[in-house]
Amino acid sequence: MINFPPSLTEWLDAVRGAGFEVDEYTECGARVAKHAARIRDIPTSRQEELVAKFGQGPGVEESMAEFSDIVSLIKKHNGYVIIAARKPTR
């Protein structure tokens, strides 16, 4: 189990360490992060619906705060990388 996903450099080192040659790669974290604020705002924009479904109380408010924290972590630490690699021919 890891706390945060590996960095691009760590992924590339792992792929090369496994004997692959990296042909190309692209890091897509910025594409994911740009949507984080919109995702974070969903519970706030739908608060009335959530209260109607689950009731008013600290549970709803705590869940909304936790959701916001999770989205902040996603924005800071999440993304993805696409690596095209191949095993060298002998």
Residue pairs with C-beta under 8 A, 6 or more apart in sequence:
4 77
5 77
5 78
5 79
6 14
8 25
8 27
8 81
11 81
11 83
12 22
12 25
12 83
15 22
15 83
15 85
16 22
19 87
19 88
20 85
20 86
20 87
21 85
21 86
21 87
21 88
22 83
22 84
22 85
23 84
23 85
23 86
24 83
24 84
25 81
25 82
25 83
25 84
26 81
26 82
27 79
27 80
27 81
28 79
28 80
28 81
28 82
29 78
29 79
29 80
29 81
30 79
31 79
32 74
32 78
32 79
32 80
33 74
33 75
33 78
33 79
36 71
36 72
36 74
36 75
37 71
37 75
39 71
39 74
40 67
40 68
40 71
40 72
43 50
43 63
43 64
43 67
43 68
44 64
47 60
47 64
50 60
50 64
51 60
54 60
